[in-house]
Each structure stands twice: as C-alpha cells, then as structure tokens.
Amino acid sequence: MVGASGFVGQALSLALAPIHDVVAISRQAPMISGTDGRSVDVADAADLQDALAGCAVAYYLVHSLGTGDFRSR
C-alpha cells in the first residue's frame, strides 16, 4: 500500500491487514496495526521496487495533484 499514511490508505490497510500481509509504505514508516510499515521515497524507483518485492498486488494512493505533471507521474 503506497500512500498508507493518508486517510484512504490507513483505512484500506486496516481493512486488509486481518486477511492479508500488508506492506504499508509512506515517507515515514506508518505505524498501522497489523502491517509492515516501511519508509520509502516513492520518487526513487529502485527503493520502491525493493519495498514491493514479493507483493502480488499494489495500491498506489500517493497524492500528486500539487505537481504540474501529476498525470505523467
């Protein structure tokens, strides 16, 4: 779950944690009960790939509307 510290990310992480292994990713490792919180710079592709290694599904919930190129990101 990339963007796990946001409102939707926290709620989704909490909902999924009882039935799935959840890796919760944010700039600062989120402390969400039942998840593996990791601190990752999502702009660093190698770091993000490492953090998601072994994951079957990824949710990308990072807010990028403040950047001029949010569609390309």
N, CA, C, O and CB atoms as a CASP TS submission, in Angstrom:
PFRMAT TS
TARGET T0000
AUTHOR 0000-0000-0000
METHOD Language model
MODEL 1
PARENT N/A
ATOM      1  N   MET     1       0.859  -1.161   0.000  1.00  0.00           N
ATOM      2  CA  MET     1       0.000   0.000   0.000  1.00  0.00           C
ATOM      3  C   MET     1       0.908   1.228   0.000  1.00  0.00           C
ATOM      4  O   MET     1       1.478   1.582   1.032  1.00  0.00           O
ATOM      5  CB  MET     1      -0.979  -0.004   1.230  1.00  0.00           C
ATOM      6  N   VAL     2       1.039   1.861  -1.128  1.00  0.00           N
ATOM      7  CA  VAL     2       1.852   3.067  -1.232  1.00  0.00           C
ATOM      8  C   VAL     2       0.940   4.270  -0.976  1.00  0.00           C
ATOM      9  O   VAL     2      -0.079   4.443  -1.644  1.00  0.00           O
ATOM     10  CB  VAL     2       2.553   3.168  -2.640  1.00  0.00           C
ATOM     11  N   GLY     3       1.316   5.085  -0.014  1.00  0.00           N
ATOM     12  CA  GLY     3       0.456   6.174   0.424  1.00  0.00           C
ATOM     13  C   GLY     3      -0.387   5.751   1.613  1.00  0.00           C
ATOM     14  O   GLY     3      -1.499   6.242   1.805  1.00  0.00           O
ATOM     15  N   ALA     4       0.149   4.840   2.409  1.00  0.00           N
ATOM     16  CA  ALA     4      -0.604   4.246   3.510  1.00  0.00           C
ATOM     17  C   ALA     4      -0.885   5.206   4.659  1.00  0.00           C
ATOM     18  O   ALA     4      -1.752   4.925   5.487  1.00  0.00           O
ATOM     19  CB  ALA     4       0.133   3.066   4.032  1.00  0.00           C
ATOM     20  N   SER     5      -0.185   6.317   4.732  1.00  0.00           N
ATOM     21  CA  SER     5      -0.407   7.224   5.853  1.00  0.00           C
ATOM     22  C   SER     5      -1.583   8.178   5.611  1.00  0.00           C
ATOM     23  O   SER     5      -2.008   8.880   6.529  1.00  0.00           O
ATOM     24  CB  SER     5       0.854   8.022   6.123  1.00  0.00           C
ATOM     25  N   GLY     6      -2.102   8.206   4.399  1.00  0.00           N
ATOM     26  CA  GLY     6      -3.253   9.062   4.101  1.00  0.00           C
ATOM     27  C   GLY     6      -4.545   8.469   4.620  1.00  0.00           C
ATOM     28  O   GLY     6      -4.567   7.340   5.111  1.00  0.00           O
ATOM     29  N   PHE     7      -5.620   9.229   4.510  1.00  0.00           N
ATOM     30  CA  PHE     7      -6.918   8.814   5.035  1.00  0.00           C
ATOM     31  C   PHE     7      -7.382   7.485   4.423  1.00  0.00           C
ATOM     32  O   PHE     7      -7.736   6.555   5.148  1.00  0.00           O
ATOM     33  CB  PHE     7      -7.957   9.902   4.770  1.00  0.00           C
ATOM     34  N   VAL     8      -7.378   7.402   3.101  1.00  0.00           N
ATOM     35  CA  VAL     8      -7.828   6.181   2.420  1.00  0.00           C
ATOM     36  C   VAL     8      -6.834   5.049   2.657  1.00  0.00           C
ATOM     37  O   VAL     8      -7.238   3.913   2.908  1.00  0.00           O
ATOM     38  CB  VAL     8      -8.002   6.433   0.900  1.00  0.00           C
ATOM     39  N   GLY     9      -5.533   5.349   2.581  1.00  0.00           N
ATOM     40  CA  GLY     9      -4.514   4.338   2.784  1.00  0.00           C
ATOM     41  C   GLY     9      -4.577   3.691   4.152  1.00  0.00           C
ATOM     42  O   GLY     9      -4.431   2.474   4.272  1.00  0.00           O
ATOM     43  N   GLN    10      -4.793   4.489   5.183  1.00  0.00           N
ATOM     44  CA  GLN    10      -4.907   3.942   6.543  1.00  0.00           C
ATOM     45  C   GLN    10      -6.127   3.042   6.661  1.00  0.00           C
ATOM     46  O   GLN    10      -6.042   1.934   7.192  1.00  0.00           O
ATOM     47  CB  GLN    10      -4.988   5.077   7.581  1.00  0.00           C
ATOM     48  N   ALA    11      -7.256   3.520   6.166  1.00  0.00           N
ATOM     49  CA  ALA    11      -8.493   2.740   6.268  1.00  0.00           C
ATOM     50  C   ALA    11      -8.381   1.425   5.497  1.00  0.00           C
ATOM     51  O   ALA    11      -8.800   0.377   5.989  1.00  0.00           O
ATOM     52  CB  ALA    11      -9.686   3.556   5.743  1.00  0.00           C
ATOM     53  N   LEU    12      -7.815   1.480   4.290  1.00  0.00           N
ATOM     54  CA  LEU    12      -7.675   0.273   3.484  1.00  0.00           C
ATOM     55  C   LEU    12      -6.672  -0.692   4.107  1.00  0.00           C
ATOM     56  O   LEU    12      -6.897  -1.902   4.109  1.00  0.00           O
ATOM     57  CB  LEU    12      -7.246   0.632   2.062  1.00  0.00           C
ATOM     58  N   SER    13      -5.572  -0.171   4.634  1.00  0.00           N
ATOM     59  CA  SER    13      -4.580  -1.016   5.304  1.00  0.00           C
ATOM     60  C   SER    13      -5.196  -1.752   6.485  1.00  0.00           C
ATOM     61  O   SER    13      -4.992  -2.954   6.650  1.00  0.00           O
ATOM     62  CB  SER    13      -3.388  -0.176   5.775  1.00  0.00           C
ATOM     63  N   LEU    14      -5.948  -1.029   7.302  1.00  0.00           N
ATOM     64  CA  LEU    14      -6.603  -1.645   8.463  1.00  0.00           C
ATOM     65  C   LEU    14      -7.628  -2.693   8.044  1.00  0.00           C
ATOM     66  O   LEU    14      -7.768  -3.723   8.704  1.00  0.00           O
ATOM     67  CB  LEU    14      -7.281  -0.576   9.318  1.00  0.00           C
ATOM     68  N   ALA    15      -8.338  -2.439   6.960  1.00  0.00           N
ATOM     69  CA  ALA    15      -9.340  -3.393   6.488  1.00  0.00           C
ATOM     70  C   ALA    15      -8.698  -4.659   5.919  1.00  0.00           C
ATOM     71  O   ALA    15      -9.234  -5.755   6.087  1.00  0.00           O
ATOM     72  CB  ALA    15     -10.225  -2.742   5.432  1.00  0.00           C
ATOM     73  N   LEU    16      -7.558  -4.516   5.250  1.00  0.00           N
ATOM     74  CA  LEU    16      -6.901  -5.664   4.618  1.00  0.00           C
ATOM     75  C   LEU    16      -6.007  -6.460   5.566  1.00  0.00           C
ATOM     76  O   LEU    16      -5.811  -7.660   5.369  1.00  0.00           O
ATOM     77  CB  LEU    16      -6.083  -5.194   3.453  1.00  0.00           C
ATOM     78  N   ALA    17      -5.470  -5.811   6.580  1.00  0.00           N
ATOM     79  CA  ALA    17      -4.488  -6.452   7.470  1.00  0.00           C
ATOM     80  C   ALA    17      -4.977  -7.752   8.117  1.00  0.00           C
ATOM     81  O   ALA    17      -4.175  -8.675   8.255  1.00  0.00           O
ATOM     82  CB  ALA    17      -4.099  -5.489   8.552  1.00  0.00           C
ATOM     83  N   PRO    18      -6.230  -7.876   8.516  1.00  0.00           N
ATOM     84  CA  PRO    18      -6.646  -9.144   9.130  1.00  0.00           C
ATOM     85  C   PRO    18      -6.674 -10.330   8.172  1.00  0.00           C
ATOM     86  O   PRO    18      -6.660 -11.477   8.618  1.00  0.00           O
ATOM     87  CB  PRO    18      -7.999  -8.981   9.731  1.00  0.00           C
ATOM     88  N   ILE    19      -6.714 -10.076   6.866  1.00  0.00           N
ATOM     89  CA  ILE    19      -6.848 -11.182   5.908  1.00  0.00           C
ATOM     90  C   ILE    19      -5.688 -11.293   4.917  1.00  0.00           C
ATOM     91  O   ILE    19      -5.613 -12.256   4.155  1.00  0.00           O
ATOM     92  CB  ILE    19      -8.129 -11.025   5.144  1.00  0.00           C
ATOM     93  N   HIS    20      -4.776 -10.299   4.926  1.00  0.00           N
ATOM     94  CA  HIS    20      -3.633 -10.304   4.004  1.00  0.00           C
ATOM     95  C   HIS    20      -2.401  -9.761   4.716  1.00  0.00           C
ATOM     96  O   HIS    20      -2.511  -9.048   5.714  1.00  0.00           O
ATOM     97  CB  HIS    20      -3.940  -9.464   2.730  1.00  0.00           C
ATOM     98  N   ASP    21      -1.230 -10.105   4.193  1.00  0.00           N
ATOM     99  CA  ASP    21       0.006  -9.464   4.646  1.00  0.00           C
ATOM    100  C   ASP    21       0.062  -8.112   3.950  1.00  0.00           C
ATOM    101  O   ASP    21       0.060  -8.047   2.720  1.00  0.00           O
ATOM    102  CB  ASP    21       1.295 -10.347   4.328  1.00  0.00           C
ATOM    103  N   VAL    22       0.111  -7.034   4.723  1.00  0.00           N
ATOM    104  CA  VAL    22       0.090  -5.690   4.156  1.00  0.00           C
ATOM    105  C   VAL    22       1.417  -4.997   4.422  1.00  0.00           C
ATOM    106  O   VAL    22       1.860  -4.907   5.567  1.00  0.00           O
ATOM    107  CB  VAL    22      -1.077  -4.866   4.737  1.00  0.00           C
ATOM    108  N   VAL    23       2.047  -4.509   3.362  1.00  0.00           N
ATOM    109  CA  VAL    23       3.232  -3.667   3.469  1.00  0.00           C
ATOM    110  C   VAL    23       2.730  -2.235   3.306  1.00  0.00           C
ATOM    111  O   VAL    23       2.259  -1.848   2.237  1.00  0.00           O
ATOM    112  CB  VAL    23       4.346  -4.045   2.381  1.00  0.00           C
ATOM    113  N   ALA    24       2.836  -1.457   4.377  1.00  0.00           N
ATOM    114  CA  ALA    24       2.347  -0.076   4.382  1.00  0.00           C
ATOM    115  C   ALA    24       3.519   0.862   4.132  1.00  0.00           C
ATOM    116  O   ALA    24       4.458   0.913   4.926  1.00  0.00           O
ATOM    117  CB  ALA    24       1.639   0.269   5.731  1.00  0.00           C
ATOM    118  N   ILE    25       3.466   1.605   3.031  1.00  0.00           N
ATOM    119  CA  ILE    25       4.578   2.446   2.590  1.00  0.00           C
ATOM    120  C   ILE    25       4.180   3.916   2.622  1.00  0.00           C
ATOM    121  O   ILE    25       3.092   4.301   2.194  1.00  0.00           O
ATOM    122  CB  ILE    25       5.032   2.048   1.176  1.00  0.00           C
ATOM    123  N   SER    26       5.102   4.723   3.147  1.00  0.00           N
ATOM    124  CA  SER    26       4.917   6.167   3.174  1.00  0.00           C
ATOM    125  C   SER    26       6.289   6.814   3.346  1.00  0.00           C
ATOM    126  O   SER    26       7.288   6.114   3.516  1.00  0.00           O
ATOM    127  CB  SER    26       3.936   6.598   4.321  1.00  0.00           C
ATOM    128  N   ARG    27       6.343   8.151   3.302  1.00  0.00           N
ATOM    129  CA  ARG    27       7.632   8.842   3.508  1.00  0.00           C
ATOM    130  C   ARG    27       8.237   8.476   4.851  1.00  0.00           C
ATOM    131  O   ARG    27       9.441   8.249   4.961  1.00  0.00           O
ATOM    132  CB  ARG    27       7.452  10.367   3.416  1.00  0.00           C
ATOM    133  N   GLN    28       7.399   8.422   5.859  1.00  0.00           N
ATOM    134  CA  GLN    28       7.810   7.955   7.188  1.00  0.00           C
ATOM    135  C   GLN    28       7.041   6.670   7.430  1.00  0.00           C
ATOM    136  O   GLN    28       5.831   6.611   7.213  1.00  0.00           O
ATOM    137  CB  GLN    28       7.531   9.038   8.330  1.00  0.00           C
ATOM    138  N   ALA    29       7.750   5.639   7.880  1.00  0.00           N
ATOM    139  CA  ALA    29       7.109   4.336   8.057  1.00  0.00           C
ATOM    140  C   ALA    29       5.843   4.474   8.893  1.00  0.00           C
ATOM    141  O   ALA    29       5.917   4.863  10.058  1.00  0.00           O
ATOM    142  CB  ALA    29       8.079   3.340   8.719  1.00  0.00           C
ATOM    143  N   PRO    30       4.689   4.163   8.323  1.00  0.00           N
ATOM    144  CA  PRO    30       3.451   4.289   9.074  1.00  0.00           C
ATOM    145  C   PRO    30       3.335   3.198  10.132  1.00  0.00           C
ATOM    146  O   PRO    30       3.767   2.065   9.924  1.00  0.00           O
ATOM    147  CB  PRO    30       2.255   4.236   8.132  1.00  0.00           C
ATOM    148  N   MET    31       2.759   3.549  11.241  1.00  0.00           N
ATOM    149  CA  MET    31       2.544   2.595  12.322  1.00  0.00           C
ATOM    150  C   MET    31       1.058   2.240  12.318  1.00  0.00           C
ATOM    151  O   MET    31       0.265   2.801  13.073  1.00  0.00           O
ATOM    152  CB  MET    31       2.999   3.180  13.719  1.00  0.00           C
ATOM    153  N   ILE    32       0.705   1.296  11.449  1.00  0.00           N
ATOM    154  CA  ILE    32      -0.671   0.853  11.298  1.00  0.00           C
ATOM    155  C   ILE    32      -0.731  -0.583  11.795  1.00  0.00           C
ATOM    156  O   ILE    32      -0.006  -1.450  11.307  1.00  0.00           O
ATOM    157  CB  ILE    32      -1.166   0.973   9.809  1.00  0.00           C
ATOM    158  N   SER    33      -1.587  -0.824  12.753  1.00  0.00           N
ATOM    159  CA  SER    33      -1.697  -2.135  13.387  1.00  0.00           C
ATOM    160  C   SER    33      -1.847  -3.261  12.362  1.00  0.00           C
ATOM    161  O   SER    33      -2.685  -3.190  11.462  1.00  0.00           O
ATOM    162  CB  SER    33      -2.879  -2.148  14.344  1.00  0.00           C
ATOM    163  N   GLY    34      -1.028  -4.293  12.511  1.00  0.00           N
ATOM    164  CA  GLY    34      -1.114  -5.465  11.656  1.00  0.00           C
ATOM    165  C   GLY    34      -0.407  -5.350  10.322  1.00  0.00           C
ATOM    166  O   GLY    34      -0.513  -6.253   9.491  1.00  0.00           O
ATOM    167  N   THR    35       0.319  -4.248  10.094  1.00  0.00           N
ATOM    168  CA  THR    35       1.018  -4.067   8.821  1.00  0.00           C
ATOM    169  C   THR    35       2.517  -3.984   9.036  1.00  0.00           C
ATOM    170  O   THR    35       2.985  -3.781  10.156  1.00  0.00           O
ATOM    171  CB  THR    35       0.519  -2.810   8.106  1.00  0.00           C
ATOM    172  N   ASP    36       3.255  -4.139   7.967  1.00  0.00           N
ATOM    173  CA  ASP    36       4.706  -3.959   7.946  1.00  0.00           C
ATOM    174  C   ASP    36       4.962  -2.565   7.394  1.00  0.00           C
ATOM    175  O   ASP    36       4.970  -2.376   6.177  1.00  0.00           O
ATOM    176  CB  ASP    36       5.432  -5.074   7.081  1.00  0.00           C
ATOM    177  N   GLY    37       5.174  -1.583   8.271  1.00  0.00           N
ATOM    178  CA  GLY    37       5.381  -0.204   7.854  1.00  0.00           C
ATOM    179  C   GLY    37       6.793   0.032   7.343  1.00  0.00           C
ATOM    180  O   GLY    37       7.766  -0.357   7.988  1.00  0.00           O
ATOM    181  N   ARG    38       6.902   0.664   6.194  1.00  0.00           N
ATOM    182  CA  ARG    38       8.215   0.939   5.595  1.00  0.00           C
ATOM    183  C   ARG    38       8.303   2.385   5.135  1.00  0.00           C
ATOM    184  O   ARG    38       7.340   2.941   4.607  1.00  0.00           O
ATOM    185  CB  ARG    38       8.481  -0.006   4.410  1.00  0.00           C
ATOM    186  N   SER    39       9.461   2.983   5.341  1.00  0.00           N
ATOM    187  CA  SER    39       9.738   4.346   4.898  1.00  0.00           C
ATOM    188  C   SER    39      10.399   4.271   3.526  1.00  0.00           C
ATOM    189  O   SER    39      11.482   3.703   3.382  1.00  0.00           O
ATOM    190  CB  SER    39      10.649   5.111   5.925  1.00  0.00           C
ATOM    191  N   VAL    40       9.742   4.845   2.518  1.00  0.00           N
ATOM    192  CA  VAL    40      10.233   4.758   1.147  1.00  0.00           C
ATOM    193  C   VAL    40       9.972   6.080   0.432  1.00  0.00           C
ATOM    194  O   VAL    40       8.905   6.678   0.571  1.00  0.00           O
ATOM    195  CB  VAL    40       9.558   3.580   0.389  1.00  0.00           C
ATOM    196  N   ASP    41      10.962   6.524  -0.332  1.00  0.00           N
ATOM    197  CA  ASP    41      10.789   7.678  -1.216  1.00  0.00           C
ATOM    198  C   ASP    41      10.217   7.141  -2.518  1.00  0.00           C
ATOM    199  O   ASP    41      10.927   6.485  -3.281  1.00  0.00           O
ATOM    200  CB  ASP    41      12.152   8.460  -1.453  1.00  0.00           C
ATOM    201  N   VAL    42       8.945   7.410  -2.783  1.00  0.00           N
ATOM    202  CA  VAL    42       8.304   6.833  -3.971  1.00  0.00           C
ATOM    203  C   VAL    42       8.867   7.387  -5.272  1.00  0.00           C
ATOM    204  O   VAL    42       8.615   6.821  -6.336  1.00  0.00           O
ATOM    205  CB  VAL    42       6.815   7.082  -3.926  1.00  0.00           C
ATOM    206  N   ALA    43       9.621   8.475  -5.213  1.00  0.00           N
ATOM    207  CA  ALA    43      10.269   9.007  -6.414  1.00  0.00           C
ATOM    208  C   ALA    43      11.523   8.222  -6.763  1.00  0.00           C
ATOM    209  O   ALA    43      12.075   8.390  -7.851  1.00  0.00           O
ATOM    210  CB  ALA    43      10.616  10.480  -6.222  1.00  0.00           C
ATOM    211  N   ASP    44      11.979   7.373  -5.860  1.00  0.00           N
ATOM    212  CA  ASP    44      13.155   6.534  -6.084  1.00  0.00           C
ATOM    213  C   ASP    44      12.669   5.157  -6.531  1.00  0.00           C
ATOM    214  O   ASP    44      12.280   4.331  -5.707  1.00  0.00           O
ATOM    215  CB  ASP    44      14.046   6.431  -4.789  1.00  0.00           C
ATOM    216  N   ALA    45      12.695   4.919  -7.831  1.00  0.00           N
ATOM    217  CA  ALA    45      12.138   3.693  -8.401  1.00  0.00           C
ATOM    218  C   ALA    45      12.774   2.438  -7.815  1.00  0.00           C
ATOM    219  O   ALA    45      12.072   1.459  -7.560  1.00  0.00           O
ATOM    220  CB  ALA    45      12.314   3.697  -9.903  1.00  0.00           C
ATOM    221  N   ALA    46      14.080   2.445  -7.598  1.00  0.00           N
ATOM    222  CA  ALA    46      14.757   1.261  -7.059  1.00  0.00           C
ATOM    223  C   ALA    46      14.298   0.976  -5.638  1.00  0.00           C
ATOM    224  O   ALA    46      14.051  -0.178  -5.289  1.00  0.00           O
ATOM    225  CB  ALA    46      16.282   1.446  -7.093  1.00  0.00           C
ATOM    226  N   ASP    47      14.181   2.014  -4.812  1.00  0.00           N
ATOM    227  CA  ASP    47      13.693   1.841  -3.441  1.00  0.00           C
ATOM    228  C   ASP    47      12.270   1.294  -3.431  1.00  0.00           C
ATOM    229  O   ASP    47      11.942   0.402  -2.649  1.00  0.00           O
ATOM    230  CB  ASP    47      13.748   3.173  -2.680  1.00  0.00           C
ATOM    231  N   LEU    48      11.440   1.831  -4.299  1.00  0.00           N
ATOM    232  CA  LEU    48      10.055   1.395  -4.358  1.00  0.00           C
ATOM    233  C   LEU    48       9.965  -0.058  -4.818  1.00  0.00           C
ATOM    234  O   LEU    48       9.183  -0.833  -4.267  1.00  0.00           O
ATOM    235  CB  LEU    48       9.249   2.300  -5.293  1.00  0.00           C
ATOM    236  N   GLN    49      10.752  -0.429  -5.813  1.00  0.00           N
ATOM    237  CA  GLN    49      10.765  -1.819  -6.276  1.00  0.00           C
ATOM    238  C   GLN    49      11.209  -2.754  -5.161  1.00  0.00           C
ATOM    239  O   GLN    49      10.623  -3.820  -4.974  1.00  0.00           O
ATOM    240  CB  GLN    49      11.687  -1.975  -7.494  1.00  0.00           C
ATOM    241  N   ASP    50      12.246  -2.360  -4.414  1.00  0.00           N
ATOM    242  CA  ASP    50      12.726  -3.182  -3.294  1.00  0.00           C
ATOM    243  C   ASP    50      11.640  -3.355  -2.241  1.00  0.00           C
ATOM    244  O   ASP    50      11.432  -4.458  -1.735  1.00  0.00           O
ATOM    245  CB  ASP    50      13.975  -2.552  -2.658  1.00  0.00           C
ATOM    246  N   ALA    51      10.953  -2.275  -1.913  1.00  0.00           N
ATOM    247  CA  ALA    51       9.920  -2.318  -0.879  1.00  0.00           C
ATOM    248  C   ALA    51       8.746  -3.197  -1.295  1.00  0.00           C
ATOM    249  O   ALA    51       8.093  -3.804  -0.447  1.00  0.00           O
ATOM    250  CB  ALA    51       9.429  -0.908  -0.566  1.00  0.00           C
ATOM    251  N   LEU    52       8.475  -3.266  -2.600  1.00  0.00           N
ATOM    252  CA  LEU    52       7.338  -4.041  -3.095  1.00  0.00           C
ATOM    253  C   LEU    52       7.712  -5.452  -3.542  1.00  0.00           C
ATOM    254  O   LEU    52       6.854  -6.200  -4.011  1.00  0.00           O
ATOM    255  CB  LEU    52       6.694  -3.314  -4.239  1.00  0.00           C
ATOM    256  N   ALA    53       8.970  -5.817  -3.403  1.00  0.00           N
ATOM    257  CA  ALA    53       9.403  -7.156  -3.815  1.00  0.00           C
ATOM    258  C   ALA    53       8.577  -8.216  -3.095  1.00  0.00           C
ATOM    259  O   ALA    53       8.440  -8.186  -1.873  1.00  0.00           O
ATOM    260  CB  ALA    53      10.912  -7.360  -3.527  1.00  0.00           C
ATOM    261  N   GLY    54       8.037  -9.141  -3.858  1.00  0.00           N
ATOM    262  CA  GLY    54       7.238 -10.223  -3.287  1.00  0.00           C
ATOM    263  C   GLY    54       5.760  -9.904  -3.151  1.00  0.00           C
ATOM    264  O   GLY    54       4.967 -10.783  -2.813  1.00  0.00           O
ATOM    265  N   CYS    55       5.382  -8.675  -3.407  1.00  0.00           N
ATOM    266  CA  CYS    55       3.967  -8.296  -3.311  1.00  0.00           C
ATOM    267  C   CYS    55       3.231  -8.723  -4.579  1.00  0.00           C
ATOM    268  O   CYS    55       3.736  -8.549  -5.688  1.00  0.00           O
ATOM    269  CB  CYS    55       3.817  -6.763  -3.085  1.00  0.00           C
ATOM    270  N   ALA    56       2.047  -9.275  -4.407  1.00  0.00           N
ATOM    271  CA  ALA    56       1.244  -9.697  -5.547  1.00  0.00           C
ATOM    272  C   ALA    56       0.368  -8.563  -6.073  1.00  0.00           C
ATOM    273  O   ALA    56       0.046  -8.527  -7.261  1.00  0.00           O
ATOM    274  CB  ALA    56       0.379 -10.887  -5.165  1.00  0.00           C
ATOM    275  N   VAL    57      -0.016  -7.644  -5.200  1.00  0.00           N
ATOM    276  CA  VAL    57      -0.910  -6.532  -5.557  1.00  0.00           C
ATOM    277  C   VAL    57      -0.379  -5.276  -4.897  1.00  0.00           C
ATOM    278  O   VAL    57       0.086  -5.315  -3.758  1.00  0.00           O
ATOM    279  CB  VAL    57      -2.395  -6.813  -5.118  1.00  0.00           C
ATOM    280  N   ALA    58      -0.449  -4.157  -5.612  1.00  0.00           N
ATOM    281  CA  ALA    58      -0.030  -2.877  -5.037  1.00  0.00           C
ATOM    282  C   ALA    58      -1.119  -1.836  -5.257  1.00  0.00           C
ATOM    283  O   ALA    58      -1.702  -1.742  -6.337  1.00  0.00           O
ATOM    284  CB  ALA    58       1.309  -2.400  -5.658  1.00  0.00           C
ATOM    285  N   TYR    59      -1.379  -1.066  -4.227  1.00  0.00           N
ATOM    286  CA  TYR    59      -2.299   0.068  -4.309  1.00  0.00           C
ATOM    287  C   TYR    59      -1.447   1.330  -4.238  1.00  0.00           C
ATOM    288  O   TYR    59      -0.674   1.495  -3.294  1.00  0.00           O
ATOM    289  CB  TYR    59      -3.389   0.033  -3.155  1.00  0.00           C
ATOM    290  N   TYR    60      -1.571   2.215  -5.207  1.00  0.00           N
ATOM    291  CA  TYR    60      -0.801   3.455  -5.264  1.00  0.00           C
ATOM    292  C   TYR    60      -1.741   4.608  -4.956  1.00  0.00           C
ATOM    293  O   TYR    60      -2.525   5.031  -5.806  1.00  0.00           O
ATOM    294  CB  TYR    60      -0.116   3.643  -6.659  1.00  0.00           C
ATOM    295  N   LEU    61      -1.654   5.112  -3.730  1.00  0.00           N
ATOM    296  CA  LEU    61      -2.571   6.143  -3.254  1.00  0.00           C
ATOM    297  C   LEU    61      -1.842   7.438  -2.924  1.00  0.00           C
ATOM    298  O   LEU    61      -2.230   8.158  -2.004  1.00  0.00           O
ATOM    299  CB  LEU    61      -3.325   5.650  -2.030  1.00  0.00           C
ATOM    300  N   VAL    62      -0.793   7.731  -3.670  1.00  0.00           N
ATOM    301  CA  VAL    62       0.008   8.933  -3.411  1.00  0.00           C
ATOM    302  C   VAL    62      -0.646  10.124  -4.096  1.00  0.00           C
ATOM    303  O   VAL    62      -0.962  10.077  -5.285  1.00  0.00           O
ATOM    304  CB  VAL    62       1.477   8.750  -3.907  1.00  0.00           C
ATOM    305  N   HIS    63      -0.842  11.170  -3.344  1.00  0.00           N
ATOM    306  CA  HIS    63      -1.453  12.393  -3.863  1.00  0.00           C
ATOM    307  C   HIS    63      -0.395  13.162  -4.647  1.00  0.00           C
ATOM    308  O   HIS    63       0.615  13.573  -4.077  1.00  0.00           O
ATOM    309  CB  HIS    63      -2.046  13.271  -2.705  1.00  0.00           C
ATOM    310  N   SER    64      -0.613  13.359  -5.936  1.00  0.00           N
ATOM    311  CA  SER    64       0.359  14.047  -6.787  1.00  0.00           C
ATOM    312  C   SER    64      -0.238  15.257  -7.489  1.00  0.00           C
ATOM    313  O   SER    64       0.391  15.807  -8.393  1.00  0.00           O
ATOM    314  CB  SER    64       0.916  13.090  -7.816  1.00  0.00           C
ATOM    315  N   LEU    65      -1.410  15.680  -7.106  1.00  0.00           N
ATOM    316  CA  LEU    65      -2.067  16.763  -7.827  1.00  0.00           C
ATOM    317  C   LEU    65      -1.351  18.096  -7.687  1.00  0.00           C
ATOM    318  O   LEU    65      -1.561  18.984  -8.513  1.00  0.00           O
ATOM    319  CB  LEU    65      -3.476  16.905  -7.351  1.00  0.00           C
ATOM    320  N   GLY    66      -0.517  18.267  -6.674  1.00  0.00           N
ATOM    321  CA  GLY    66       0.211  19.509  -6.469  1.00  0.00           C
ATOM    322  C   GLY    66       1.355  19.701  -7.447  1.00  0.00           C
ATOM    323  O   GLY    66       1.907  20.796  -7.554  1.00  0.00           O
ATOM    324  N   THR    67       1.717  18.639  -8.163  1.00  0.00           N
ATOM    325  CA  THR    67       2.798  18.736  -9.147  1.00  0.00           C
ATOM    326  C   THR    67       2.195  19.038 -10.513  1.00  0.00           C
ATOM    327  O   THR    67       1.070  18.632 -10.806  1.00  0.00           O
ATOM    328  CB  THR    67       3.642  17.422  -9.192  1.00  0.00           C
ATOM    329  N   GLY    68       2.925  19.731 -11.321  1.00  0.00           N
ATOM    330  CA  GLY    68       2.428  20.088 -12.642  1.00  0.00           C
ATOM    331  C   GLY    68       2.293  18.910 -13.576  1.00  0.00           C
ATOM    332  O   GLY    68       1.538  18.973 -14.546  1.00  0.00           O
ATOM    333  N   ASP    69       3.007  17.843 -13.304  1.00  0.00           N
ATOM    334  CA  ASP    69       2.998  16.686 -14.206  1.00  0.00           C
ATOM    335  C   ASP    69       2.368  15.467 -13.559  1.00  0.00           C
ATOM    336  O   ASP    69       2.829  14.349 -13.791  1.00  0.00           O
ATOM    337  CB  ASP    69       4.411  16.354 -14.650  1.00  0.00           C
ATOM    338  N   PHE    70       1.317  15.648 -12.745  1.00  0.00           N
ATOM    339  CA  PHE    70       0.767  14.535 -11.996  1.00  0.00           C
ATOM    340  C   PHE    70       0.283  13.399 -12.877  1.00  0.00           C
ATOM    341  O   PHE    70       0.320  12.245 -12.450  1.00  0.00           O
ATOM    342  CB  PHE    70      -0.350  15.011 -11.144  1.00  0.00           C
ATOM    343  N   ARG    71      -0.162  13.677 -14.068  1.00  0.00           N
ATOM    344  CA  ARG    71      -0.625  12.595 -14.967  1.00  0.00           C
ATOM    345  C   ARG    71       0.539  11.712 -15.394  1.00  0.00           C
ATOM    346  O   ARG    71       0.395  10.491 -15.440  1.00  0.00           O
ATOM    347  CB  ARG    71      -1.324  13.183 -16.220  1.00  0.00           C
ATOM    348  N   SER    72       1.678  12.294 -15.704  1.00  0.00           N
ATOM    349  CA  SER    72       2.821  11.500 -16.135  1.00  0.00           C
ATOM    350  C   SER    72       3.466  10.749 -14.974  1.00  0.00           C
ATOM    351  O   SER    72       4.072   9.697 -15.180  1.00  0.00           O
ATOM    352  CB  SER    72       3.847  12.391 -16.807  1.00  0.00           C
ATOM    353  N   ARG    73       3.343  11.277 -13.756  1.00  0.00           N
ATOM    354  CA  ARG    73       3.878  10.577 -12.593  1.00  0.00           C
ATOM    355  C   ARG    73       3.103   9.318 -12.368  1.00  0.00           C
ATOM    356  O   ARG    73       3.393   8.574 -11.432  1.00  0.00           O
ATOM    357  CB  ARG    73       3.840  11.456 -11.345  1.00  0.00           C
TER
END
